Amino acid sequence: MFENLSDRLSRAGAALRGRGRISEDNIRDALRQVRMALLEADVALPVVKDFIERVRGRALGVEVSRSLTPGQAFIKIMHDELVAVMGATSESLDLRAQPPAVVLLAGLQGAGKTTTAAKLARRLRERDGRKVMLASADVYRPAAILQLQRLASEVGAQFFASQAREDPVEIAQRAVAAAKRGLQDVLIIDTAGRLHVDEAMMEEARRIQAAVSPVETLFVVDSMAGQDAVNAARAFGTALKLTGVILTKTDGDARGGVALSVRQVTGTPIKFLGAGEKTDALEAFHPDRLASRILGMGDVLSLVEEVQDKVDRKDAEKLARKLAKGKGFSLEDLRDQIRQMEQMGGLAGLMDKLPGGGPAAAVDPRVPEREMRRQAAVIDSMTRRERRFPKLIDGSRKRRIASGAGVQVQDVNRLLKQYTQMQKMMKQVSKGGMAKMMKRMQGRLPPGMR
């Protein structure tokens, strides 16, 4: 999401390397690069002006520690100011209310409100143990009601049925009554959107908000929409009493300016980041972590949390015990590792959270991801016996496996060769060879990880 911005900001800090101190002269070019980077990322102009002045003021002050170089000090100042722009602290949903706590989602059509409603329901159910009901007040797009009904079933939430001919306000009121009868903890209401801001949409959203008195009114915004998203945020922030923002499609080819603008434009905090269509792809927003990702420092804390949530601990412990006993690393083990990687957003999601994994990464992560999916398909095309005893796979079996996976025989050969290499490496690990491996890799690791 922030590749171009990260690259430009990193270069601005690098421009100060070799300088003895930060001065008005040598910071001028760096700030010019920062200004251009923010504008190209579609950050709102007032936000850019304020950010530049704050960075200049701090950089020319007495904040440069003797333990830091001017370049490092400048990056630290930018990190602190990015955090301040995005909200300083992370804020969660405030659901302290007589059940059901009503959460209202508003935003333009195509921002991902319906999918976000399901993601939020799943998060509340699985993480907080809440009973959740979903309701759609989008009577202008009948497919939205059917979509939300399907998603509610997928995430294990109750669904309040509505019809396209009904009044949206009445739907919302009846949904609240149904949630009370059903002893639901939370009711999430998905409202209608338009392709652009208009008064009719705003008036309808105001009427629904007044009718159900939600504890949370969340503005759902497409992070790829650029200045249009900023303008929409300003309009919704004026028309409704917003309590938070959810940024969607953060895994896309976005410039990232919305994340830096929407807090100041709406006056409300960003609470969640959504990525992709999967219903588990919603993460809490942490300004300090996102600032680190923007500056190429990675987000290891979020990565650790993601591993804890999505990696099956029992399976991991089982594999560790298997390797410790010197038992072989099977093709089934390889397939399981590929699937776990996909659950965590693939290689791109992993690299985005590693220090230097954004703009500094020399490898396009999409290429390895396609290869990983192809490998998983090849393994799935094998019989269970072939997965456990790969030496059985002769020429005719390879042709059958390749045909079943929709690949070429050479793809099967490549997988088996890579698997053999991995198996040898795992045997070294099980025999205490990890220290030797780390020693050999020492020169390849980035500074700070050696």
N, C-alpha and C positions, 0 to 999 in steps of 0.2 A: 504493500500500500504506500509506503513512504520511500521507495528506492531512490527516486530522483532527488527528493528533498534531503534525504540522508546524505547522499553523495555530495550535494552542494554545500550543506552545512559542515560536513567533515572537511571539505577543502578550504572552507573559510577559516576553520581552526588551524588547519595545517599551514596556512599562509603566515601564521605568527611564529612558526618554528624558527629557532635560531635567533630570535630577538631577545635582547636582555630584559626588556620590560614592555608593558603595554602603554602606548602613548597615543595621543590624538592622531598623529601622522600614520602610524602603522596599523591603527584599528580602522581607519577610514575605508580602506579597500576591503577588509574583512566584513565590515558592516554592509558595504554595498553588495557583496556577494550574498549575504544573509537576506537582505531586502529583496533582491531579485529571486532568490530561491523561494521565499515565502509567497511572493506575488505569482510566480509560475505555478505554485502549488494551489492556487486559488484561495489563499487566505484573504479574508476581508481586509480592505485597505486600512480602516481605522485600527484593526488589530495589529497589522504590520507596523504602522507608525508607532503605536504604543510600545510594542515589543522592542523595536530598534532603540527607542529612547531609553527604555529601562536597561537594556543590555549595555548601551553606551555609558550610562550613568554609573552602573556598577563596575564596568571594566576600567573606567578611569578613576575609580575610587581607590580605597586602600584594602581591597579584598584579595589581592593576589598573595597567596602564601609563598613563603620561601621554598617550600617543598614541591611547588608546582612550576612548570615552565609556563610562559605566557600563553602558548597554545592550549595547554591543559586547563589553565585557569579560565580561558575564554570559553572552552567547551563546557566547563562546570557552570559558568554563569548562564550560558544558553540553556543548559539542562534545567537549572533552577527556575528560569523565567518561562520555559515551556511548561513546566509543572504548574506555575502560577497561572498561566493563561488557561490551562485546561481544568483548573479547579483545586489545586493544592492537595486535596485529600479525596479518597474514593468514598462514594456515598451509595448505600444500598437502599432497597425499597423500604419504605416505612409502612408496614401493614398493621400497625397498632390501631385497631378499630374493632367495633362490634361486628362479628362475622355476619355476612361475607364482606371482606375488604374488597372494594371495587377498584379495579385497575382499568383505566380507559386509554386506548391506543389511538393516536391521531397522526395524520400525515398524508402526503400526496400518494396518488395511485402509482404502484410500481416500486414503492419504497421498501416493500417487504413486510407490511403490517401483519398480514394473516400468518405467514410463516413465523414471524417474531412472536406472535401470540402463543403459538404452539411451543416454541422454544422456551418461552418464559414459563409456561405451564409445566413443562417437563422439569425445568430447573427447580421450580418451587416444590414439585412433588418429590423429586429424587434427593434434593439437598436439604430441604426444610421439612419434608414430611407433611406438606399441606394438601388438603383436599381442594381440587381446583375445578372450576366449571368455565367453559369457553362459550361465548355467545357472539354472533355476528349481527351487526346493525347495518351492514352494507347491502341495502336493498336494490342498488343500481347495478350490481354485478352478481347475478344469481350463482355463478360459478364460485364466488368467494364463500358463500354459505356452505356449499358442498365441499369445497376445499378444506374449510375449517372443521367440518364434521369428520372428514377423513383423518385430518391431523390430530384431532382430539382423541380418536380411537387409537392412533399410533402411539401417542404419549401417555395414554391411560387417564385422560381427563374426562369429566362429564361434559356433555354437549347440550346446550339449550337450542332446540329447533326453532327456526324462524322462517318466514316466507317473504318473498320479494315484494308482495303487495302490501305488506304491513308498514306502519309508521315507525321509523327508527327509534323515536323516543319511547313509544309504547313497547317495542321489543326490549329496550334496555330496562324499562321498569319491570316488565314481566320476568326478565332474566334475574333481576335482583330478588324478586319474590320466590322464584323457583330455587335459587341458590340458598335462600333462608330455609325453605322447606326441606331441602336436601342436606342441610347442615354442612354446606361447603365453607371452607375457610376463605377462599379467594374466588372472585368472579372477574374474569378478563373479558372486556368488551372490545371487539374489533369494529372500528367505524369505517365509513365510506371515505374514499379519496377521490381526487380529480387529477387530471393531467396538469392542471395549473391552479393557483389559488383563486377562488372566487367567493363572493359574499354569501351565496347560497350554502356552500359547503361549511363556511365558518359559522353561519347562523345555526345550521343543524348541529354542528359539534358543540356550540354553546348551549343549545337546548338540552342535548343529551347530558352534558356535564351538570347543568343545573338540576336535571331530573333525578340523577342517581348519586350526586355528591361523591365522586370518587376520591379515595385517599391518595391515589397516584394518577396523574394524567401525563402520559409519556408521549413525547413527540418522536416518531420513528422517521429517520431520515437516511436517504441513500448517500453513502459517503462518496460515491462516484459522480454525483450530480453537480459538483463544483459550486459556482456562484448561484445557480438556481436553487440549490439546497440552502444556501445562506439566506437568500431572499425569502424562501418558504419558511425557514426557521424564524425569521423576523416577523412574518405575518402571523404565524401560529402563536408566537410568544406574546404578541399584542392582543390577539383574540381570546386566548384561553389562559387559564391559570395553570401553567405547566409546572410539573414538579421534577421532571427529568427528561433526558434524551437517550434514545437508543440509536447507535450508528450501525447501519447494516452494510453488507457487501464489502467488508473491510479486507476481504481476500482478493478483491478484484484489482484491476489496473487503475487504482485511484491516485489522485495527486495528494490527498491527505489534508487539504486545506480546511475541509469541513470540521475535522476534529479540533483544529486550532481556533476556529471561528465561532462555533455554535454556542459555546459556553457564554461568551461575552454578548453575543447577539440575542440570545434568549434569556440570559440571566439565570439559567438553571443548569444543574450539573449533568454531565454525561454519566449514565449509570451502567450501560452495557454495550459491548461490541458484538455484532453478529457477523458470522462468516459462512458463506455457502448455504445450501438448502437443508442440510442434515439438522434434525431437531435438537442435537446435542451441541451444536456449534454456536453457543452463546457464552461469553465470558464476562466477568465483572470488569468494569473499567477502573484502572489504576493510573492516574496521571503520571506518577513518577516512573512507572514501568514503561508506559508508552513513550515518554520523553527519552528514556534510555534506548528504546528501539529506534526512534527517529534519528538519534545521534550515533547509531551503529554500535551501541554498547550491549545490545541483546536484552532479553527479558528472561533470565534464568529462573526467577521465582515463579512466573506463570508457567514455564515449562515443567518445573517440578510439580506444581499443582495439577497440571494436565496429566502428567504421568501417574500421579496418585489416583486421579479420578478414572482414567481410561485404561490403564494397564491392569490386567487381572493379576493380583498379587500372588494368588495360589499357583497360577500357571508359571509366573516368573520364578517362584521358589522351587517349583517342581523341576524346571529347567536347570536352575542352579545346582540342585542336589544331583541331578542326572550328570551334569558336567563334572561335579566334584568327585563322583564315583568313577569317572573315566569312561562313562557310557557315551556312545556316539551322538553327534548332533544330526538329527534326521531331517529329511525333506519336510516332514510335517512340522518340525520345529521352525524351519525356515519360513514356511507358509504362515505360521502363527505370528512370527515377528513382522512379516510384511503387513498382515491385517492390523496389527496393533499400531504400526506406523501410519496406516491409512486413517485409523480412528483419531489419531492426533493431528490430522490435517496434512498428512503426507510429508514428504521431505521439505517442501516449501514452508509449511507451517513450523517445522522444526528449525530450519535454518534462520527463519525470521526472528526466532527468539534466542538464537545463539550470538554471542559477541562477534561482531564482524560478519555475521551471516547474511546481512542484507546487501548493501551495495558492494561490500568487499568480496562477496562470494564470486568466484570465477566460473562456477559451474551453474548452468541453467537447471534448477531443481526439477523442472517439468519433464526433462528428458529421463533422468533416473526414475521418476515416478511412473512414467509410461512403461519403462522396462520392468519395474517392480510388479506392476499389475499384470504384465505379460508373463512374468515368472510365476505368479500366483495361479494364473490360468493354466499354465503347463503342469504345475504340481497337482491341481485339481483334476486334470485330465488323466492322471495316473491312477492305477488301482492302489488299494491300501498296502498290498504286499510290495508293489513297486516303490512306493514311497519309503517303506521301511528297509527294503533291500535293493537299492539302485543298481547294483551290479547285475541284476536280472534283466535290465533294460537293454535289449539287443536292437538290431536294425529295424526289424518289423515292429517291435513295440514302440520305438521312437517315431515311426511313421504314423502309427495309430494315435499316439499321444499328441503329436503335432497337428494331426487332422482334428482331433477333439478340441484342442485349444485354439484352433484357427491360426496357427503359426507355421513357420518352416522347420524342417528337421534340424537345421543349424542352430535355431533358437533353443531347441531341446539340448543339443550338444553343449551350447554355451552355458546353459543353466547347470548342467551336470558338472561341467568343468569348474564353474564358480563354487558350486556346492562342495566339491572335493577340496578346493582350496580353503573354504570356510571350515570344513571338518578338521583339516590339519591344524588350523589356527586354534579351534576350540580344544583340541587335544593338548596343544601347548599350554593353553590357559589352565586346563585341569591338572597339568603336571607342574604348576608353579612357574610357568613361563611368562606371566603377565609383567613382572618387573623387567624382564629382558625386552619384551615388546615395547614397554613404555620408554625404556632407555633408548631404543632405536628410533622411536618417534619424537624424542625430545627436541631435536633440531627443527622439526616440522611444525611444532605447536606455536600459536601466536604468543606474543609477549603477555605476561600475566597468567598464563596457563602452564608455564614450564616448571 
